[in-house]
């Protein structure tokens, strides 16, 4: 993995990815997202503020990129957290052997502060890791955690501001009481 960007909900991960594409020639990259994430659109990555770019859907349980044109030099992956490290890493390595740069963004931890999907393990294999932060819903300080506003037992609950918020360590601890 060349670059991994991680952080909590509302830290600007997808915005970072969309902004990064402005550095690239239009026909030299693709954006991929897990087919599980249908929050705002099925064939686009969309920020919580409505910015979007077209994306291809990749099966989150068996991620493989379709045959890509030779001019594709960069693959950008949104929501790394929905992929398994063990299934995504071989595909990333395959694309890198073909000379492509692979960049991904995702949550590092879930709302219980447990590692979430492929993001954290891939950050350890990346050439560059960037951690983003949100604004804490409680104290307005630097938020490095996500919290869930609803009750749910599953680790994966797809949602946006109606389901999740961002908070600092102290506010996260207070929410657990």
KEPA-530937 format. One record per residue (C-alpha): residue number from 0; residue in three letters; x, y, z. Coordinates in Angstrom, 3 decimals, padded with zeros to 6 digits. Each point is the difference from the previous one (the first is absolute). Last residue first. Example, Ala and Ser with C-alpha at 12.3 -4.5 7.8 and 13.67 -1.06 7.14 Angstrom:
! residues 2
ATOM   lumvex   lomar          x          y          z
ATOM        1     SER    013.670   -001.060    007.140
ATOM        0     ALA   -001.370   -003.440    000.660
! end
This chain:
! residues 177
ATOM   lumvex   lomar          x          y          z
ATOM      176     UNK   -020.896    005.409    031.477
ATOM      175     UNK    001.375   -000.706   -003.503
ATOM      174     UNK   -000.834    003.505   -001.224
ATOM      173     UNK    002.283    001.504    002.650
ATOM      172     UNK    002.927   -002.117   -001.254
ATOM      171     UNK   -000.616    001.231   -003.563
ATOM      170     UNK   -000.123    003.590    001.305
ATOM      169     UNK    003.432   -000.420    001.607
ATOM      168     UNK    001.540   -001.692   -003.052
ATOM      167     UNK   -001.290    002.577   -002.483
ATOM      166     UNK   -003.241   -000.358   -001.913
ATOM      165     UNK   -001.558   -000.586   -003.405
ATOM      164     UNK   -003.625   -000.874   -000.744
ATOM      163     UNK   -001.882   -002.878   -001.518
ATOM      162     UNK   -003.506   -001.213   -000.901
ATOM      161     UNK   -001.939    003.064   -001.187
ATOM      160     UNK    003.300    001.582   -001.058
ATOM      159     UNK    000.734   -002.802   -002.477
ATOM      158     UNK   -000.885   -003.672   -000.123
ATOM      157     UNK    001.088   -003.531   -000.722
ATOM      156     UNK   -000.022   -002.270    003.021
ATOM      155     UNK    002.952   -002.371   -000.086
ATOM      154     UNK    001.198   -001.044    003.445
ATOM      153     UNK   -003.328   -001.634    000.742
ATOM      152     UNK   -001.635    000.390    003.418
ATOM      151     UNK   -002.006    003.145   -000.664
ATOM      150     UNK   -001.340    002.800    002.187
ATOM      149     UNK   -000.038    003.405   -001.674
ATOM      148     UNK    002.194    003.089    000.294
ATOM      147     UNK    003.207   -001.891   -000.742
ATOM      146     UNK    003.316    001.566    000.863
ATOM      145     UNK    002.989    000.768   -002.171
ATOM      144     UNK    003.379    000.783    001.490
ATOM      143     UNK    002.922    002.369   -000.666
ATOM      142     UNK   -001.787    003.250    000.677
ATOM      141     UNK    001.997    003.209    000.558
ATOM      140     UNK   -001.973    002.357    002.238
ATOM      139     UNK   -003.602    001.181   -000.469
ATOM      138     UNK   -000.843   -001.196    003.561
ATOM      137     UNK   -002.809   -002.426   -000.786
ATOM      136     UNK   -000.318   -000.480   -003.764
ATOM      135     UNK    003.786   -000.206   -000.252
ATOM      134     UNK    001.311    001.527   -003.237
ATOM      133     UNK    001.526   -002.550   -002.368
ATOM      132     UNK    003.539   -001.318   -000.332
ATOM      131     UNK    002.090   -001.317   -002.889
ATOM      130     UNK    002.890   -002.433    000.160
ATOM      129     UNK    002.281   -000.241   -003.023
ATOM      128     UNK    002.092   -003.102   -000.612
ATOM      127     UNK    002.689   -000.231   -002.687
ATOM      126     UNK    001.845   -002.928   -001.566
ATOM      125     UNK   -002.738   -002.287    001.223
ATOM      124     UNK    000.317   -003.408    001.612
ATOM      123     UNK   -000.884    001.125    003.543
ATOM      122     UNK   -002.832    002.138   -001.351
ATOM      121     UNK   -001.345   -003.134   -001.703
ATOM      120     UNK   -000.543   -001.640    003.408
ATOM      119     UNK   -001.874    003.096    001.270
ATOM      118     UNK   -002.245    000.447   -003.049
ATOM      117     UNK   -000.878   -003.634   -000.796
ATOM      116     UNK   -003.080   -000.492    002.142
ATOM      115     UNK   -000.646    001.920    003.191
ATOM      114     UNK    002.341   -000.182    002.974
ATOM      113     UNK   -002.116    000.225    003.185
ATOM      112     UNK   -000.644    003.422    001.544
ATOM      111     UNK   -003.637   -000.904    000.760
ATOM      110     UNK   -001.258    002.369   -002.721
ATOM      109     UNK    002.221   -001.746   -002.535
ATOM      108     UNK    003.694    000.665   -000.461
ATOM      107     UNK    002.321    001.069   -002.825
ATOM      106     UNK   -002.792    001.302   -002.215
ATOM      105     UNK    000.893    000.170   -003.640
ATOM      104     UNK    002.055    001.423   -002.849
ATOM      103     UNK    002.034   -001.747   -002.666
ATOM      102     UNK    002.754    000.650   -002.520
ATOM      101     UNK    001.414   -002.528   -002.453
ATOM      100     UNK    002.664    000.975   -002.546
ATOM       99     UNK    000.019   -002.197   -003.079
ATOM       98     UNK    003.006   -001.658   -001.589
ATOM       97     UNK   -001.616   -003.367   -000.812
ATOM       96     UNK    001.787   -001.419    003.044
ATOM       95     UNK   -001.820    002.696    001.987
ATOM       94     UNK   -003.349   -001.295   -001.276
ATOM       93     UNK    000.818   -003.542    001.098
ATOM       92     UNK    001.194    001.223    003.411
ATOM       91     UNK   -003.278    001.857    000.502
ATOM       90     UNK   -001.961   -003.108   -001.005
ATOM       89     UNK    001.992   -002.161    002.439
ATOM       88     UNK   -000.585    002.590    002.797
ATOM       87     UNK   -003.793    000.197   -000.440
ATOM       86     UNK   -000.953   -003.541    001.041
ATOM       85     UNK    002.133   -000.220    003.137
ATOM       84     UNK   -000.607    003.619    001.032
ATOM       83     UNK   -003.755   -000.538   -000.099
ATOM       82     UNK   -001.888    002.826   -001.663
ATOM       81     UNK   -002.597    002.302    001.561
ATOM       80     UNK    002.683    002.060    001.799
ATOM       79     UNK    001.660    000.913   -003.301
ATOM       78     UNK   -002.910    002.408   -000.513
ATOM       77     UNK    001.170    001.687   -003.224
ATOM       76     UNK    002.650   -001.508   -002.256
ATOM       75     UNK    002.073    002.063   -002.443
ATOM       74     UNK    001.720   -001.875   -002.807
ATOM       73     UNK    002.758    001.842   -001.837
ATOM       72     UNK    001.743   -000.661   -003.334
ATOM       71     UNK   -003.010   -000.717   -002.198
ATOM       70     UNK    001.367    000.647   -003.528
ATOM       69     UNK    000.287   -003.753   -000.567
ATOM       68     UNK   -003.764   -000.411    000.147
ATOM       67     UNK   -001.256   -002.038    002.922
ATOM       66     UNK   -001.177   -003.594   -000.035
ATOM       65     UNK   -002.357   -000.088    002.935
ATOM       64     UNK    001.299    000.569    003.515
ATOM       63     UNK   -000.450   -002.855    002.398
ATOM       62     UNK   -001.352    000.129    003.543
ATOM       61     UNK   -001.631   -003.216    001.240
ATOM       60     UNK   -002.030    000.868    003.112
ATOM       59     UNK   -000.385    003.724   -000.766
ATOM       58     UNK   -000.900   -000.546   -003.637
ATOM       57     UNK    001.317    003.103   -001.740
ATOM       56     UNK   -002.241    002.777   -001.246
ATOM       55     UNK    001.466    002.432   -002.516
ATOM       54     UNK    000.069    003.670    000.794
ATOM       53     UNK   -001.253    003.279   -001.457
ATOM       52     UNK    000.869    003.108    002.011
ATOM       51     UNK   -001.947    001.783    002.704
ATOM       50     UNK   -000.147    003.042    002.258
ATOM       49     UNK   -003.222   -000.106    002.068
ATOM       48     UNK    001.149    001.302    003.376
ATOM       47     UNK    000.141   -003.482    001.587
ATOM       46     UNK    002.323   -000.881   -002.870
ATOM       45     UNK   -001.135   -002.150   -002.913
ATOM       44     UNK    001.818   -002.781   -001.802
ATOM       43     UNK   -001.970   -000.980   -003.059
ATOM       42     UNK   -001.713   -002.958   -001.630
ATOM       41     UNK   -002.415   -001.046    002.748
ATOM       40     UNK   -000.811    003.375    001.474
ATOM       39     UNK   -000.503    001.652    003.393
ATOM       38     UNK    000.025   -002.867    002.481
ATOM       37     UNK    000.573   -002.968   -002.355
ATOM       36     UNK    003.141   -001.369    001.650
ATOM       35     UNK   -000.061   -003.803   -000.341
ATOM       34     UNK    001.290    000.166   -003.579
ATOM       33     UNK    003.352    001.062    001.420
ATOM       32     UNK    001.461    003.063   -001.702
ATOM       31     UNK    002.342    000.521   -002.904
ATOM       30     UNK    001.336    003.179   -001.569
ATOM       29     UNK    001.803   -000.229   -003.301
ATOM       28     UNK    003.056    001.827   -001.209
ATOM       27     UNK    001.936    001.156   -003.073
ATOM       26     UNK   -002.871    001.320   -002.157
ATOM       25     UNK   -000.387    003.321    001.759
ATOM       24     UNK    003.718    000.774    000.515
ATOM       23     UNK    000.764   -000.059    003.726
ATOM       22     UNK    000.533    002.757    002.568
ATOM       21     UNK   -003.740    000.738    000.100
ATOM       20     UNK   -000.514   -003.639    001.027
ATOM       19     UNK    001.514    000.802    003.406
ATOM       18     UNK   -002.912    002.349    000.777
ATOM       17     UNK   -002.480   -002.867   -000.451
ATOM       16     UNK    002.025   -002.219    002.336
ATOM       15     UNK    000.389    002.731    002.640
ATOM       14     UNK   -003.755    000.684   -000.162
ATOM       13     UNK   -000.557   -003.735    000.496
ATOM       12     UNK    002.122    000.093    003.154
ATOM       11     UNK   -001.345    003.307    001.313
ATOM       10     UNK   -000.070   -000.677    003.749
ATOM        9     UNK   -003.767   -000.526    000.147
ATOM        8     UNK    000.231   -003.568    001.349
ATOM        7     UNK    003.343   -000.818    001.559
ATOM        6     UNK    003.406   -000.049   -001.681
ATOM        5     UNK    002.111   -001.720   -002.588
ATOM        4     UNK    001.888    000.840   -003.178
ATOM        3     UNK    002.134   -002.756   -001.495
ATOM        2     UNK    002.566    000.749   -002.717
ATOM        1     UNK    002.091   -002.355   -002.146
ATOM        0     UNK   -001.403   -003.374    000.905
! end
